[in-house]
Amino acid sequence: MMDTLTPILLFLAGVALRLGIPLLLTALVVIALRRLDARWQKEAELERSLLVKDEAPCWKEQGLSVDEINAKAAESGKPCWQTHRLSNGYLREACLECEIFLTAPVPEPKPVVSHA
């Protein structure tokens, strides 16, 4: 009886090691990745909330006249649509239809001097 029990126990131990260790390692990796994903989700939510808070109000929406807007642009050295970009660098939708943006002069490219 002992002669047949030992090989059976060895076989079962081998199968448990062969299947159990990879399954245990896979479960540990899954747990670690879920925690990492949860942390990344929290960071992304925080970043999204900060993007909305960084938007500056439009000078036109503040009730400034065209002359006041031009004066503010001269002070800052940038036109209003450059100053009031969204935090991700995109223009606001309202700026695309604003007469100040539409009537602004198009900058001319500077000639490139190349040395041959």
CNS distance restraints for C-alpha pairs under 8 A (distance, minus, plus):
assign (resid   1 and name CA) (resid   5 and name CA) 6.25 0.50 0.50
assign (resid   2 and name CA) (resid   6 and name CA) 6.22 0.50 0.50
assign (resid   3 and name CA) (resid   7 and name CA) 7.34 0.50 0.50
assign (resid   4 and name CA) (resid   8 and name CA) 6.50 0.50 0.50
assign (resid   5 and name CA) (resid   9 and name CA) 6.12 0.50 0.50
assign (resid   6 and name CA) (resid  10 and name CA) 6.09 0.50 0.50
assign (resid   7 and name CA) (resid  11 and name CA) 6.00 0.50 0.50
assign (resid   8 and name CA) (resid  12 and name CA) 6.19 0.50 0.50
assign (resid   9 and name CA) (resid  13 and name CA) 6.03 0.50 0.50
assign (resid  10 and name CA) (resid  14 and name CA) 6.05 0.50 0.50
assign (resid  11 and name CA) (resid  15 and name CA) 6.21 0.50 0.50
assign (resid  12 and name CA) (resid  16 and name CA) 6.05 0.50 0.50
assign (resid  13 and name CA) (resid  17 and name CA) 6.09 0.50 0.50
assign (resid  14 and name CA) (resid  18 and name CA) 5.88 0.50 0.50
assign (resid  15 and name CA) (resid  19 and name CA) 5.94 0.50 0.50
assign (resid  15 and name CA) (resid  20 and name CA) 7.72 0.50 0.50
assign (resid  16 and name CA) (resid  20 and name CA) 5.01 0.50 0.50
assign (resid  16 and name CA) (resid  21 and name CA) 7.66 0.50 0.50
assign (resid  17 and name CA) (resid  21 and name CA) 5.60 0.50 0.50
assign (resid  18 and name CA) (resid  22 and name CA) 7.17 0.50 0.50
assign (resid  19 and name CA) (resid  23 and name CA) 6.23 0.50 0.50
assign (resid  20 and name CA) (resid  24 and name CA) 5.99 0.50 0.50
assign (resid  21 and name CA) (resid  25 and name CA) 6.11 0.50 0.50
assign (resid  22 and name CA) (resid  26 and name CA) 6.01 0.50 0.50
assign (resid  23 and name CA) (resid  27 and name CA) 6.12 0.50 0.50
assign (resid  24 and name CA) (resid  28 and name CA) 6.27 0.50 0.50
assign (resid  25 and name CA) (resid  29 and name CA) 6.24 0.50 0.50
assign (resid  26 and name CA) (resid  30 and name CA) 6.18 0.50 0.50
assign (resid  27 and name CA) (resid  31 and name CA) 6.23 0.50 0.50
assign (resid  28 and name CA) (resid  32 and name CA) 6.19 0.50 0.50
assign (resid  29 and name CA) (resid  33 and name CA) 6.09 0.50 0.50
assign (resid  30 and name CA) (resid  34 and name CA) 6.14 0.50 0.50
assign (resid  31 and name CA) (resid  35 and name CA) 6.35 0.50 0.50
assign (resid  32 and name CA) (resid  36 and name CA) 6.22 0.50 0.50
assign (resid  33 and name CA) (resid  37 and name CA) 6.00 0.50 0.50
assign (resid  34 and name CA) (resid  38 and name CA) 6.14 0.50 0.50
assign (resid  35 and name CA) (resid  39 and name CA) 6.27 0.50 0.50
assign (resid  36 and name CA) (resid  40 and name CA) 6.21 0.50 0.50
assign (resid  37 and name CA) (resid  41 and name CA) 6.07 0.50 0.50
assign (resid  38 and name CA) (resid  42 and name CA) 6.35 0.50 0.50
assign (resid  39 and name CA) (resid  43 and name CA) 6.31 0.50 0.50
assign (resid  40 and name CA) (resid  44 and name CA) 6.08 0.50 0.50
assign (resid  41 and name CA) (resid  45 and name CA) 6.16 0.50 0.50
assign (resid  42 and name CA) (resid  46 and name CA) 6.22 0.50 0.50
assign (resid  43 and name CA) (resid  47 and name CA) 6.17 0.50 0.50
assign (resid  44 and name CA) (resid  48 and name CA) 6.12 0.50 0.50
assign (resid  45 and name CA) (resid  49 and name CA) 6.22 0.50 0.50
assign (resid  46 and name CA) (resid  50 and name CA) 6.28 0.50 0.50
assign (resid  47 and name CA) (resid  51 and name CA) 6.30 0.50 0.50
assign (resid  48 and name CA) (resid  52 and name CA) 6.75 0.50 0.50
assign (resid  49 and name CA) (resid  53 and name CA) 6.68 0.50 0.50
assign (resid  50 and name CA) (resid  54 and name CA) 6.34 0.50 0.50
assign (resid  51 and name CA) (resid  55 and name CA) 7.14 0.50 0.50
assign (resid  51 and name CA) (resid  86 and name CA) 7.58 0.50 0.50
assign (resid  51 and name CA) (resid  87 and name CA) 5.56 0.50 0.50
assign (resid  51 and name CA) (resid  88 and name CA) 7.34 0.50 0.50
assign (resid  52 and name CA) (resid  87 and name CA) 7.83 0.50 0.50
assign (resid  54 and name CA) (resid  86 and name CA) 7.26 0.50 0.50
assign (resid  54 and name CA) (resid  87 and name CA) 6.01 0.50 0.50
assign (resid  55 and name CA) (resid  84 and name CA) 7.03 0.50 0.50
assign (resid  55 and name CA) (resid  85 and name CA) 7.31 0.50 0.50
assign (resid  55 and name CA) (resid  86 and name CA) 5.54 0.50 0.50
assign (resid  55 and name CA) (resid  87 and name CA) 6.53 0.50 0.50
assign (resid  56 and name CA) (resid  84 and name CA) 5.58 0.50 0.50
assign (resid  56 and name CA) (resid  85 and name CA) 7.80 0.50 0.50
assign (resid  56 and name CA) (resid  86 and name CA) 7.84 0.50 0.50
assign (resid  57 and name CA) (resid  61 and name CA) 6.92 0.50 0.50
assign (resid  57 and name CA) (resid  62 and name CA) 7.12 0.50 0.50
assign (resid  57 and name CA) (resid  84 and name CA) 7.06 0.50 0.50
assign (resid  58 and name CA) (resid  62 and name CA) 6.36 0.50 0.50
assign (resid  58 and name CA) (resid  80 and name CA) 7.61 0.50 0.50
assign (resid  58 and name CA) (resid  84 and name CA) 6.58 0.50 0.50
assign (resid  59 and name CA) (resid  63 and name CA) 6.79 0.50 0.50
assign (resid  59 and name CA) (resid  64 and name CA) 5.93 0.50 0.50
assign (resid  59 and name CA) (resid  69 and name CA) 6.54 0.50 0.50
assign (resid  59 and name CA) (resid  80 and name CA) 7.07 0.50 0.50
assign (resid  60 and name CA) (resid  64 and name CA) 5.41 0.50 0.50
assign (resid  60 and name CA) (resid  65 and name CA) 7.16 0.50 0.50
assign (resid  60 and name CA) (resid  69 and name CA) 7.50 0.50 0.50
assign (resid  64 and name CA) (resid  68 and name CA) 5.78 0.50 0.50
assign (resid  64 and name CA) (resid  69 and name CA) 6.23 0.50 0.50
assign (resid  65 and name CA) (resid  69 and name CA) 6.17 0.50 0.50
assign (resid  66 and name CA) (resid  70 and name CA) 6.11 0.50 0.50
assign (resid  66 and name CA) (resid 100 and name CA) 7.81 0.50 0.50
assign (resid  67 and name CA) (resid  71 and name CA) 6.14 0.50 0.50
assign (resid  68 and name CA) (resid  72 and name CA) 6.17 0.50 0.50
assign (resid  69 and name CA) (resid  73 and name CA) 6.12 0.50 0.50
assign (resid  69 and name CA) (resid  80 and name CA) 7.29 0.50 0.50
assign (resid  70 and name CA) (resid  74 and name CA) 6.12 0.50 0.50
assign (resid  70 and name CA) (resid  79 and name CA) 7.75 0.50 0.50
assign (resid  71 and name CA) (resid  75 and name CA) 6.23 0.50 0.50
assign (resid  72 and name CA) (resid  76 and name CA) 6.25 0.50 0.50
assign (resid  72 and name CA) (resid  80 and name CA) 7.92 0.50 0.50
assign (resid  73 and name CA) (resid  77 and name CA) 5.68 0.50 0.50
assign (resid  73 and name CA) (resid  78 and name CA) 5.27 0.50 0.50
assign (resid  73 and name CA) (resid  79 and name CA) 4.85 0.50 0.50
assign (resid  73 and name CA) (resid  80 and name CA) 6.01 0.50 0.50
assign (resid  74 and name CA) (resid  78 and name CA) 6.87 0.50 0.50
assign (resid  74 and name CA) (resid  79 and name CA) 7.71 0.50 0.50
assign (resid  78 and name CA) (resid  82 and name CA) 6.08 0.50 0.50
assign (resid  78 and name CA) (resid  83 and name CA) 6.37 0.50 0.50
assign (resid  79 and name CA) (resid  83 and name CA) 6.49 0.50 0.50
assign (resid  80 and name CA) (resid  84 and name CA) 6.03 0.50 0.50
assign (resid  81 and name CA) (resid  85 and name CA) 6.14 0.50 0.50
assign (resid  81 and name CA) (resid  91 and name CA) 6.87 0.50 0.50
assign (resid  81 and name CA) (resid  92 and name CA) 7.80 0.50 0.50
assign (resid  81 and name CA) (resid  95 and name CA) 6.18 0.50 0.50
assign (resid  81 and name CA) (resid 101 and name CA) 6.95 0.50 0.50
assign (resid  82 and name CA) (resid  91 and name CA) 7.76 0.50 0.50
assign (resid  84 and name CA) (resid  91 and name CA) 7.73 0.50 0.50
assign (resid  84 and name CA) (resid  92 and name CA) 7.69 0.50 0.50
assign (resid  85 and name CA) (resid  89 and name CA) 5.67 0.50 0.50
assign (resid  85 and name CA) (resid  90 and name CA) 5.79 0.50 0.50
assign (resid  85 and name CA) (resid  91 and name CA) 4.98 0.50 0.50
assign (resid  85 and name CA) (resid  92 and name CA) 6.15 0.50 0.50
assign (resid  86 and name CA) (resid  90 and name CA) 5.40 0.50 0.50
assign (resid  86 and name CA) (resid  91 and name CA) 6.20 0.50 0.50
assign (resid  86 and name CA) (resid  92 and name CA) 6.37 0.50 0.50
assign (resid  91 and name CA) (resid  95 and name CA) 6.65 0.50 0.50
assign (resid  91 and name CA) (resid  96 and name CA) 7.43 0.50 0.50
assign (resid  92 and name CA) (resid  96 and name CA) 7.03 0.50 0.50
assign (resid  93 and name CA) (resid  97 and name CA) 7.31 0.50 0.50
assign (resid  94 and name CA) (resid  98 and name CA) 6.28 0.50 0.50
assign (resid  95 and name CA) (resid 101 and name CA) 6.30 0.50 0.50
assign (resid  96 and name CA) (resid 101 and name CA) 6.68 0.50 0.50
assign (resid  96 and name CA) (resid 102 and name CA) 7.34 0.50 0.50
assign (resid  97 and name CA) (resid 101 and name CA) 7.33 0.50 0.50
assign (resid  97 and name CA) (resid 102 and name CA) 6.98 0.50 0.50
assign (resid  98 and name CA) (resid 102 and name CA) 6.22 0.50 0.50
assign (resid  99 and name CA) (resid 103 and name CA) 5.78 0.50 0.50
assign (resid 100 and name CA) (resid 104 and name CA) 6.01 0.50 0.50
